[in-house]
Amino acid sequence: MVDVAKEVGADAVAHGCTGKGNDQGEKMPLSMQKSKKHNVPVPVTKKSIYSRDRNLWHLSYEGDILEDTANEPQKDMYMISVDPEDAPDQAEYLETGIESGLPVSLNGKTLSPASLLTELNEIGGRHGIGRIDMVENRLVGMKSRGVYETPGGTILFAAARELEFLTLDRETILVKNSLALKYTELVYAGRWFDPLRESMDAFMQKITETTTGSVTLKLYKGSVTVTGRKSPFSLYRKDISSFESSEIYDQADAVGFIRLYGLPMRVRAMLKQDV
């Protein structure tokens, strides 16, 4: 790793600790001493010795008191979001624009993916959005307890999912959700360059071609609530879904459907009666 750094002219090397993933606490005191000696700023102290990993999408916490799953995270641990109890008493509304499944704007202003997520992290964090405390299964077999802050990601996920409910049919949504679990497993296991991941990307890109529109969300004390959604490719039809009379949908048609749909259960019941 250092040899490559020298070849490309890098002036620093980042290390993610060992393969175990949550033993950074054992090496932290020594690392802090070396960092102080070389004037390298570090975001931890002996009183706050969590293992933190941060990127544009989230900030994670492990170690210290979190290693006991019975302990509640301390209020001063969090760095991105305020405690929902301390969030504003007034709700905030925002509108996210999406094109072909990808978020592209906020409140009518077009933004790059990085700028959009950065702004949503700030807004969501202000309302205590996106905190999660979970016990996960590591690839190597052990269980690990981690706490995450994902304000912007939580908002975008809610918006994208809600718009898909409007633009995708039932079977497509079911298949997409099943593939999403496998996709997550591949990425979590570091298999980003697996051909299967690339194939699933192609599938996702194809089915979300019509996932275009906007979603209005309400942020309030840790919660994200969808209050409105619209799309030029919406599969929702008021003239069909209305409880009032409709020329397209005849409610009397349901009688035949119920008889056919329930036929397997009727046959099984007849079998039991014969026995």
NUSEDO-829635 format. One record per residue (C-alpha): residue in one letter; chain; x, y, z. Coordinates in steps of 0.1 Angstrom, whole numbers, padded with zeros to 4 digits. Layout:
<nuke:A timar:A x:X y:Y z:Z> $
...
% end
This chain:
<nuke:M timar:A x:0000 y:0000 z:0000> $
<nuke:V timar:A x:0028 y:0024 z:0009> $
<nuke:D timar:A x:0047 y:0014 z:-0022> $
<nuke:V timar:A x:0018 y:0023 z:-0044> $
<nuke:A timar:A x:0014 y:0056 z:-0025> $
<nuke:K timar:A x:0050 y:0065 z:-0034> $
<nuke:E timar:A x:0045 y:0055 z:-0070> $
<nuke:V timar:A x:0015 y:0078 z:-0075> $
<nuke:G timar:A x:0030 y:0106 z:-0054> $
<nuke:A timar:A x:0004 y:0105 z:-0026> $
<nuke:D timar:A x:0012 y:0124 z:0006> $
<nuke:A timar:A x:-0010 y:0103 z:0030> $
<nuke:V timar:A x:-0023 y:0068 z:0035> $
<nuke:A timar:A x:-0056 y:0059 z:0051> $
<nuke:H timar:A x:-0059 y:0027 z:0071> $
<nuke:G timar:A x:-0092 y:0011 z:0081> $
<nuke:C timar:A x:-0078 y:-0009 z:0110> $
<nuke:T timar:A x:-0079 y:-0047 z:0110> $
<nuke:G timar:A x:-0103 y:-0072 z:0095> $
<nuke:K timar:A x:-0122 y:-0077 z:0127> $
<nuke:G timar:A x:-0138 y:-0043 z:0122> $
<nuke:N timar:A x:-0145 y:-0033 z:0158> $
<nuke:D timar:A x:-0112 y:-0035 z:0177> $
<nuke:Q timar:A x:-0101 y:0001 z:0169> $
<nuke:G timar:A x:-0106 y:0009 z:0206> $
<nuke:E timar:A x:-0076 y:-0012 z:0216> $
<nuke:K timar:A x:-0053 y:0008 z:0193> $
<nuke:M timar:A x:-0068 y:0042 z:0199> $
<nuke:P timar:A x:-0047 y:0055 z:0228> $
<nuke:L timar:A x:-0014 y:0048 z:0209> $
<nuke:S timar:A x:-0029 y:0063 z:0177> $
<nuke:M timar:A x:-0040 y:0094 z:0196> $
<nuke:Q timar:A x:-0005 y:0099 z:0210> $
<nuke:K timar:A x:0011 y:0097 z:0176> $
<nuke:S timar:A x:-0015 y:0120 z:0161> $
<nuke:K timar:A x:-0008 y:0146 z:0187> $
<nuke:K timar:A x:0029 y:0143 z:0182> $
<nuke:H timar:A x:0026 y:0150 z:0145> $
<nuke:N timar:A x:-0001 y:0176 z:0148> $
<nuke:V timar:A x:-0028 y:0154 z:0131> $
<nuke:P timar:A x:-0063 y:0163 z:0143> $
<nuke:V timar:A x:-0085 y:0135 z:0155> $
<nuke:P timar:A x:-0122 y:0136 z:0164> $
<nuke:V timar:A x:-0119 y:0114 z:0195> $
<nuke:T timar:A x:-0109 y:0118 z:0231> $
<nuke:K timar:A x:-0104 y:0093 z:0259> $
<nuke:K timar:A x:-0139 y:0102 z:0271> $
<nuke:S timar:A x:-0153 y:0097 z:0236> $
<nuke:I timar:A x:-0135 y:0068 z:0222> $
<nuke:Y timar:A x:-0160 y:0055 z:0197> $
<nuke:S timar:A x:-0150 y:0041 z:0164> $
<nuke:R timar:A x:-0165 y:0064 z:0138> $
<nuke:D timar:A x:-0166 y:0060 z:0101> $
<nuke:R timar:A x:-0180 y:0089 z:0080> $
<nuke:N timar:A x:-0187 y:0094 z:0044> $
<nuke:L timar:A x:-0212 y:0115 z:0024> $
<nuke:W timar:A x:-0240 y:0089 z:0030> $
<nuke:H timar:A x:-0237 y:0083 z:0068> $
<nuke:L timar:A x:-0218 y:0084 z:0100> $
<nuke:S timar:A x:-0214 y:0052 z:0120> $
<nuke:Y timar:A x:-0205 y:0045 z:0156> $
<nuke:E timar:A x:-0191 y:0014 z:0173> $
<nuke:G timar:A x:-0171 y:0005 z:0203> $
<nuke:D timar:A x:-0169 y:0019 z:0239> $
<nuke:I timar:A x:-0202 y:0016 z:0257> $
<nuke:L timar:A x:-0220 y:0005 z:0225> $
<nuke:E timar:A x:-0203 y:-0029 z:0229> $
<nuke:D timar:A x:-0228 y:-0037 z:0256> $
<nuke:T timar:A x:-0261 y:-0040 z:0238> $
<nuke:A timar:A x:-0280 y:-0031 z:0269> $
<nuke:N timar:A x:-0265 y:0004 z:0269> $
<nuke:E timar:A x:-0284 y:0034 z:0254> $
<nuke:P timar:A x:-0262 y:0056 z:0233> $
<nuke:Q timar:A x:-0251 y:0088 z:0251> $
<nuke:K timar:A x:-0268 y:0119 z:0239> $
<nuke:D timar:A x:-0235 y:0137 z:0232> $
<nuke:M timar:A x:-0222 y:0109 z:0209> $
<nuke:Y timar:A x:-0241 y:0121 z:0178> $
<nuke:M timar:A x:-0224 y:0145 z:0155> $
<nuke:I timar:A x:-0248 y:0150 z:0126> $
<nuke:S timar:A x:-0283 y:0151 z:0140> $
<nuke:V timar:A x:-0299 y:0167 z:0170> $
<nuke:D timar:A x:-0319 y:0146 z:0195> $
<nuke:P timar:A x:-0355 y:0143 z:0182> $
<nuke:E timar:A x:-0366 y:0156 z:0216> $
<nuke:D timar:A x:-0346 y:0188 z:0210> $
<nuke:A timar:A x:-0357 y:0192 z:0173> $
<nuke:P timar:A x:-0378 y:0222 z:0163> $
<nuke:D timar:A x:-0415 y:0221 z:0174> $
<nuke:Q timar:A x:-0425 y:0233 z:0139> $
<nuke:A timar:A x:-0425 y:0208 z:0111> $
<nuke:E timar:A x:-0406 y:0215 z:0079> $
<nuke:Y timar:A x:-0419 y:0205 z:0044> $
<nuke:L timar:A x:-0397 y:0199 z:0014> $
<nuke:E timar:A x:-0401 y:0186 z:-0022> $
<nuke:T timar:A x:-0377 y:0162 z:-0038> $
<nuke:G timar:A x:-0376 y:0159 z:-0076> $
<nuke:I timar:A x:-0367 y:0126 z:-0091> $
<nuke:E timar:A x:-0359 y:0116 z:-0127> $
<nuke:S timar:A x:-0357 y:0080 z:-0138> $
<nuke:G timar:A x:-0353 y:0069 z:-0102> $
<nuke:L timar:A x:-0326 y:0093 z:-0094> $
<nuke:P timar:A x:-0331 y:0124 z:-0070> $
<nuke:V timar:A x:-0321 y:0155 z:-0089> $
<nuke:S timar:A x:-0337 y:0185 z:-0071> $
<nuke:L timar:A x:-0347 y:0200 z:-0038> $
<nuke:N timar:A x:-0376 y:0225 z:-0035> $
<nuke:G timar:A x:-0374 y:0231 z:-0073> $
<nuke:K timar:A x:-0336 y:0237 z:-0073> $
<nuke:T timar:A x:-0315 y:0213 z:-0094> $
<nuke:L timar:A x:-0285 y:0200 z:-0075> $
<nuke:S timar:A x:-0257 y:0175 z:-0081> $
<nuke:P timar:A x:-0260 y:0143 z:-0062> $
<nuke:A timar:A x:-0233 y:0153 z:-0037> $
<nuke:S timar:A x:-0248 y:0188 z:-0031> $
<nuke:L timar:A x:-0283 y:0174 z:-0028> $
<nuke:L timar:A x:-0273 y:0148 z:-0002> $
<nuke:T timar:A x:-0252 y:0173 z:0017> $
<nuke:E timar:A x:-0281 y:0198 z:0019> $
<nuke:L timar:A x:-0305 y:0170 z:0030> $
<nuke:N timar:A x:-0280 y:0159 z:0057> $
<nuke:E timar:A x:-0281 y:0194 z:0071> $
<nuke:I timar:A x:-0319 y:0197 z:0069> $
<nuke:G timar:A x:-0326 y:0162 z:0082> $
<nuke:G timar:A x:-0300 y:0165 z:0110> $
<nuke:R timar:A x:-0317 y:0196 z:0122> $
<nuke:H timar:A x:-0349 y:0176 z:0127> $
<nuke:G timar:A x:-0333 y:0145 z:0142> $
<nuke:I timar:A x:-0339 y:0124 z:0111> $
<nuke:G timar:A x:-0321 y:0091 z:0103> $
<nuke:R timar:A x:-0309 y:0077 z:0136> $
<nuke:I timar:A x:-0308 y:0039 z:0138> $
<nuke:D timar:A x:-0294 y:0016 z:0165> $
<nuke:M timar:A x:-0289 y:-0020 z:0153> $
<nuke:V timar:A x:-0272 y:-0053 z:0157> $
<nuke:E timar:A x:-0259 y:-0066 z:0124> $
<nuke:N timar:A x:-0243 y:-0098 z:0111> $
<nuke:R timar:A x:-0207 y:-0093 z:0099> $
<nuke:L timar:A x:-0194 y:-0113 z:0069> $
<nuke:V timar:A x:-0169 y:-0131 z:0092> $
<nuke:G timar:A x:-0197 y:-0145 z:0113> $
<nuke:M timar:A x:-0198 y:-0124 z:0144> $
<nuke:K timar:A x:-0226 y:-0100 z:0154> $
<nuke:S timar:A x:-0218 y:-0063 z:0158> $
<nuke:R timar:A x:-0238 y:-0035 z:0174> $
<nuke:G timar:A x:-0236 y:-0002 z:0155> $
<nuke:V timar:A x:-0254 y:0032 z:0156> $
<nuke:Y timar:A x:-0259 y:0051 z:0124> $
<nuke:E timar:A x:-0268 y:0087 z:0114> $
<nuke:T timar:A x:-0282 y:0089 z:0079> $
<nuke:P timar:A x:-0304 y:0120 z:0076> $
<nuke:G timar:A x:-0302 y:0127 z:0039> $
<nuke:G timar:A x:-0303 y:0090 z:0029> $
<nuke:T timar:A x:-0334 y:0084 z:0051> $
<nuke:I timar:A x:-0352 y:0113 z:0033> $
<nuke:L timar:A x:-0342 y:0102 z:-0002> $
<nuke:F timar:A x:-0351 y:0066 z:0005> $
<nuke:A timar:A x:-0386 y:0076 z:0016> $
<nuke:A timar:A x:-0391 y:0098 z:-0014> $
<nuke:A timar:A x:-0379 y:0073 z:-0040> $
<nuke:R timar:A x:-0398 y:0044 z:-0025> $
<nuke:E timar:A x:-0430 y:0064 z:-0025> $
<nuke:L timar:A x:-0427 y:0075 z:-0061> $
<nuke:E timar:A x:-0421 y:0039 z:-0071> $
<nuke:F timar:A x:-0454 y:0029 z:-0055> $
<nuke:L timar:A x:-0470 y:0054 z:-0079> $
<nuke:T timar:A x:-0451 y:0044 z:-0111> $
<nuke:L timar:A x:-0443 y:0006 z:-0108> $
<nuke:D timar:A x:-0468 y:-0022 z:-0109> $
<nuke:R timar:A x:-0472 y:-0047 z:-0080> $
<nuke:E timar:A x:-0451 y:-0076 z:-0095> $
<nuke:T timar:A x:-0423 y:-0053 z:-0105> $
<nuke:I timar:A x:-0421 y:-0038 z:-0070> $
<nuke:L timar:A x:-0420 y:-0074 z:-0055> $
<nuke:V timar:A x:-0392 y:-0084 z:-0077> $
<nuke:K timar:A x:-0373 y:-0052 z:-0071> $
<nuke:N timar:A x:-0376 y:-0056 z:-0033> $
<nuke:S timar:A x:-0363 y:-0091 z:-0035> $
<nuke:L timar:A x:-0333 y:-0082 z:-0056> $
<nuke:A timar:A x:-0326 y:-0052 z:-0033> $
<nuke:L timar:A x:-0318 y:-0076 z:-0005> $
<nuke:K timar:A x:-0293 y:-0096 z:-0026> $
<nuke:Y timar:A x:-0278 y:-0063 z:-0039> $
<nuke:T timar:A x:-0273 y:-0052 z:-0003> $
<nuke:E timar:A x:-0256 y:-0085 z:0005> $
<nuke:L timar:A x:-0232 y:-0082 z:-0024> $
<nuke:V timar:A x:-0222 y:-0046 z:-0016> $
<nuke:Y timar:A x:-0218 y:-0053 z:0021> $
<nuke:A timar:A x:-0195 y:-0082 z:0013> $
<nuke:G timar:A x:-0173 y:-0060 z:-0009> $
<nuke:R timar:A x:-0184 y:-0076 z:-0042> $
<nuke:W timar:A x:-0190 y:-0043 z:-0060> $
<nuke:F timar:A x:-0174 y:-0056 z:-0092> $
<nuke:D timar:A x:-0194 y:-0088 z:-0093> $
<nuke:P timar:A x:-0211 y:-0093 z:-0127> $
<nuke:L timar:A x:-0243 y:-0100 z:-0107> $
<nuke:R timar:A x:-0243 y:-0066 z:-0092> $
<nuke:E timar:A x:-0238 y:-0050 z:-0126> $
<nuke:S timar:A x:-0267 y:-0071 z:-0140> $
<nuke:M timar:A x:-0290 y:-0060 z:-0112> $
<nuke:D timar:A x:-0280 y:-0024 z:-0119> $
<nuke:A timar:A x:-0291 y:-0028 z:-0155> $
<nuke:F timar:A x:-0325 y:-0042 z:-0143> $
<nuke:M timar:A x:-0330 y:-0014 z:-0118> $
<nuke:Q timar:A x:-0322 y:0012 z:-0144> $
<nuke:K timar:A x:-0347 y:-0003 z:-0169> $
<nuke:I timar:A x:-0376 y:-0006 z:-0145> $
<nuke:T timar:A x:-0372 y:0029 z:-0131> $
<nuke:E timar:A x:-0372 y:0047 z:-0165> $
<nuke:T timar:A x:-0407 y:0060 z:-0157> $
<nuke:T timar:A x:-0400 y:0068 z:-0120> $
<nuke:T timar:A x:-0401 y:0105 z:-0126> $
<nuke:G timar:A x:-0419 y:0131 z:-0106> $
<nuke:S timar:A x:-0418 y:0147 z:-0072> $
<nuke:V timar:A x:-0425 y:0138 z:-0036> $
<nuke:T timar:A x:-0434 y:0162 z:-0007> $
<nuke:L timar:A x:-0423 y:0152 z:0027> $
<nuke:K timar:A x:-0429 y:0164 z:0062> $
<nuke:L timar:A x:-0400 y:0164 z:0087> $
<nuke:Y timar:A x:-0408 y:0165 z:0124> $
<nuke:K timar:A x:-0389 y:0154 z:0155> $
<nuke:G timar:A x:-0372 y:0123 z:0140> $
<nuke:S timar:A x:-0399 y:0113 z:0116> $
<nuke:V timar:A x:-0403 y:0115 z:0078> $
<nuke:T timar:A x:-0439 y:0115 z:0065> $
<nuke:V timar:A x:-0448 y:0115 z:0028> $
<nuke:T timar:A x:-0476 y:0141 z:0023> $
<nuke:G timar:A x:-0478 y:0142 z:-0015> $
<nuke:R timar:A x:-0466 y:0126 z:-0047> $
<nuke:K timar:A x:-0471 y:0132 z:-0084> $
<nuke:S timar:A x:-0457 y:0118 z:-0116> $
<nuke:P timar:A x:-0465 y:0121 z:-0154> $
<nuke:F timar:A x:-0462 y:0083 z:-0155> $
<nuke:S timar:A x:-0484 y:0076 z:-0125> $
<nuke:L timar:A x:-0503 y:0043 z:-0127> $
<nuke:Y timar:A x:-0529 y:0056 z:-0102> $
<nuke:R timar:A x:-0562 y:0065 z:-0118> $
<nuke:K timar:A x:-0588 y:0083 z:-0097> $
<nuke:D timar:A x:-0616 y:0072 z:-0121> $
<nuke:I timar:A x:-0607 y:0036 z:-0114> $
<nuke:S timar:A x:-0598 y:0037 z:-0077> $
<nuke:S timar:A x:-0628 y:0059 z:-0067> $
<nuke:F timar:A x:-0654 y:0042 z:-0046> $
<nuke:E timar:A x:-0680 y:0060 z:-0067> $
<nuke:S timar:A x:-0694 y:0044 z:-0099> $
<nuke:S timar:A x:-0669 y:0039 z:-0128> $
<nuke:E timar:A x:-0673 y:0031 z:-0165> $
<nuke:I timar:A x:-0639 y:0014 z:-0165> $
<nuke:Y timar:A x:-0642 y:-0008 z:-0134> $
<nuke:D timar:A x:-0674 y:-0027 z:-0127> $
<nuke:Q timar:A x:-0675 y:-0038 z:-0091> $
<nuke:A timar:A x:-0697 y:-0067 z:-0101> $
<nuke:D timar:A x:-0667 y:-0082 z:-0118> $
<nuke:A timar:A x:-0652 y:-0090 z:-0084> $
<nuke:V timar:A x:-0678 y:-0118 z:-0079> $
<nuke:G timar:A x:-0663 y:-0140 z:-0106> $
<nuke:F timar:A x:-0628 y:-0131 z:-0096> $
<nuke:I timar:A x:-0634 y:-0141 z:-0060> $
<nuke:R timar:A x:-0648 y:-0175 z:-0071> $
<nuke:L timar:A x:-0618 y:-0183 z:-0093> $
<nuke:Y timar:A x:-0592 y:-0169 z:-0068> $
<nuke:G timar:A x:-0607 y:-0189 z:-0040> $
<nuke:L timar:A x:-0611 y:-0221 z:-0060> $
<nuke:P timar:A x:-0580 y:-0239 z:-0046> $
<nuke:M timar:A x:-0593 y:-0233 z:-0010> $
<nuke:R timar:A x:-0627 y:-0245 z:-0019> $
<nuke:V timar:A x:-0612 y:-0277 z:-0034> $
<nuke:R timar:A x:-0592 y:-0283 z:-0003> $
<nuke:A timar:A x:-0622 y:-0278 z:0019> $
<nuke:M timar:A x:-0642 y:-0303 z:-0002> $
<nuke:L timar:A x:-0614 y:-0328 z:0002> $
<nuke:K timar:A x:-0615 y:-0325 z:0040> $
<nuke:Q timar:A x:-0653 y:-0329 z:0039> $
<nuke:D timar:A x:-0650 y:-0361 z:0019> $
<nuke:V timar:A x:-0625 y:-0375 z:0044> $
% end
